[in-house]
């Protein structure tokens, strides 16, 4: 008897691969190729002069340091939020769970204006901190706050599913054997969450690195202090200097790619370690 062919919900491999490559080409490859084509109009020395300008380097530094700081904070706070949402039941839990995705739905410009209004020296939050000489809006602290708002969902949504599927029998066994709660967390739970946590950190870092809408209002855009790389790109575009804009954008693209590549390597390594333990 002939074996029945497995019926697939989607079309065969050829059609599916064609659709995949078409979407990948339009959404990723063509835009990336456009950056390289525009940048290639410059000589290598001109490219280096553009990306090593004092103002551009300062913008790179501000973008990277604030994105990294925000992502670290998101990694810690996102883990705590995911833990609370998974391990505890309380009134308003569904509402809180839905609010995590608010930064995805809310226009970034709206978020930027709201955060700026709250964190100025006359704002509800900013007025409290200004009494202690701490200014949030129009500083790098304000940029970090905006990036925390943007990046927190990536960490929560990366860790939450893993935490939900975590087998509780190992924790119970360790508890019966007399292990302390901190020991159980760091020796049993955290190794399982590490790959997802690294993934969330990497996604948040990449997202924060290129963020513009929510940051441009709260940053104040002071050159050499709060000016971010995406703003420099926009200013070059407004001056119709497309080659310089694409050169800076290409550097940002390379940085983001390296971050995500390293993140994938760490994630794969941690996954192999966890699988080996099992």
N, C-alpha and C positions, 0 to 999 in steps of 0.2 A: 504493500500500500504506500501511496505517496504521502509524504508528510505535508500537512497543511502549512502554508506559509503564514508567518505571523503577520497579522493585520496591524498596520500602524495608523495612528490617529492622523498624523501629518503626512504629506506626500513623501515619495521616495527620497533616497539620499541625494540624487542629482538635482532635483528641484529644490530641496531644502538647502543644499549647499549653495546653489545659485542665488537664492533669496538672501542667504546669510552674507555671502560675499558682496552682493549688490548693496545691502544696507550698510555693511561695514565700509564699503568704498565711499558711499555718499556721506556717511556720518563721521568717519574717522580719516580714511586715507586721503581723500581729496582735500579736505581742509588742511591737513598736515602738509600735504604736497604743496599747497598754495603758499604756506609759510616759507618753505624751503625755496620755492621758485622766486618769490619776492626778495628773500635774503640773498640769493645767488646773484642778484643784480649789483651787489656791492663786492668790492675786493676784500680779501681776508683782512688786510690792515684797516680798512674802513669799518669792517664788522667789529674788529677788536676795539677800535677807538670808540665805537658807539656803546658797546656793552661794558666798557671799563671806564666810562665817564664817571666823575665823582658823584654826580646826582643819581645816576643810574645804579651805581654800586650801593649807594646809601638806600635807595628804594628796595633793592634786592635784600639788603640786610634787614630792613624793617619788616618786609613781607615774611622772610624766613623765620626771624626770631619770634615775631608775634604769632605766626602760624604754629610754630613748634611749641611755644608756651601754651597756647590755647588747646592744642591737641593733647598735651600731657595732662592738663587739667580735665579735659573731656574724658581721657582714658580712666582717670580715677573716679570722677563724678558719674560718668556713664556706667561704670561697673556697679557703683552703689545704687544708682537708679534702677538698673536692670535687676539687681538682687532684690530690691524692695518690691518691684512689680511682680516678680516671679514667686518669691518666698513668703509674701505676706498678703493677707486679705484685709481690706479696710474700705470704708465708705469713700466713693469717688475714685476708686481704682481705675475703672474703665475710662473715666474722663481724663485722669492723669496719663494713662497709657496713650490716649488719642492726642493729647497735647504735645507728646514727644515729637510727633511728626509735623507740628505746626510750622517749624522753620522751612520744611519742604514746600508747604502750600502758600505761606505768606510771602508776598513780593519782598525782595531784599531791600528795596528802597524804603518801603513802609517800615520794615524792621529797623533800618538805619535811622530814620527820622524819630521813631519811638524811643530807641535807645539813647539817641542824642538828647532828646527832650528830658528824659529821666536822669541823665548823668551830668548835665551841665551844673554849674555851681548854684543855679537857682532851681534845679530840678529836685524831685522828691528824693532820689538816691544821692545825687551829687551834692546837694546842700548839706547832707549829714556828713559825708566824708570831707567836704571842704572845711569843716570846723577843725579838722585835724591836719589841715594843710595838704590833703590828698585830692588832687584834681583828676577826674576820670575822662571827661569829654575833651577832645582835641589833644589827647596824649596817647602814648603807646598802650597805656592801660585800657583806654577806651577802645582801641583797635582790638586788643585781646578779648575784651568783653564781647564785642560784636562777633568775633570769630568763634568764641565759645558757644554763642547762641546758634550760629550756623552749623557747627560741627558736632554738637552733642547727639543728634539723632543717629549718626553713623555708628557711633560706639554702642549706644543702647541697642539698636536693632541688630548689630553684629553679635553681641554677647547674649542677648535675651533668648534666642532660640536654643543655643547651646546649653544655657542654664536650665531651660525647661526640660530638655531631654536627659539631663544629668541623672545618672543612677544613684539614688539615695542610699542604697544598701551599703556602699563603701563607707559613707559617713556614719551610718548606724553602727557598723562593725568597729570603726575606729573609736566611736563614742563608748561602746560597750567595753572596749579594751582600755579605756581610761585616758584617751588622748584629749588634750585641751582643744577648745574651739579654734584658737588661732592656728594650732598645729594641723587640725583637720582642714582648715581653709587653705593654708599655704602648701600642704603636702599632698592633698587629695583633690580639692576643688580647683585651686588656681591653675595647676598644670593642665587641666582639661579646658580651662577658659582662655589660656594664653594665646593659642592660635587665633581665636575670634577677637581677642582684645587687640592683638597686633594688626589684624585686618581692619578693625574699626579705627585704630589710631592712624594707620596709613591712609585710609579713605578720608578721614577728617583732615589730616595734614594736607593732602592733595586738594581737597575742597577749599580749605582756608587759604592756601597759598594763592589761589587765583580769584579769591572773593573780591568783589568790587562794590556792588550796590549797597550792602549794609555797612561798609567801612567808610565809604567816601564822605558821608555826612559827619560821622563821629570822629574821624581822624583829624579834621581841620586842614589836612593837606599842606603841612608846613615842610618845605624842602629841607632835606638832610635830617628831619626829625620824625615826622608822621606821614611823609609821602610814601605810598606803596607802589610797587612795580606796576600793577594794572592801571593806576592813575597816570603813570609816566607814559604807558602805551597809549592811553586815551589822548593825552596831550599831544603826543606825536601824530596821532591820526587827525586831530583837529588842525594841526599845522600842515596836513597833507604830506607828511614825511613818512610814507608807507614803508619804505625800506628799513628805516630806523625802528619803526613800531614793530615790524615783523621780526627784526633781529632780537629785540628785547623779548618778544613773545616766544621766539624759538628757544631762548635760554630758559625761560620759565617752563616751557614744554619739556625740555631735557631734564630739568630739576625734578619736575613732577614724575616723569617716567622713571628716573633713578630711584625716587622715593618708593614708588609702587613696586618696582622690581625688587628692591631690597626687602620690602614688606612681604612680597610673595615668597622670597627665598626663606625668610625667617619663619613664615607661616608653614611652609612645606617641611622645614627642619623640625619644628615643634610637633607637627602632626606625626612625623615618622617616630619621634621619641615617644609620644603618647601611645601610638599604635604598638611600638615595641614593648612598652610596659604591660600592655594588655595581653 
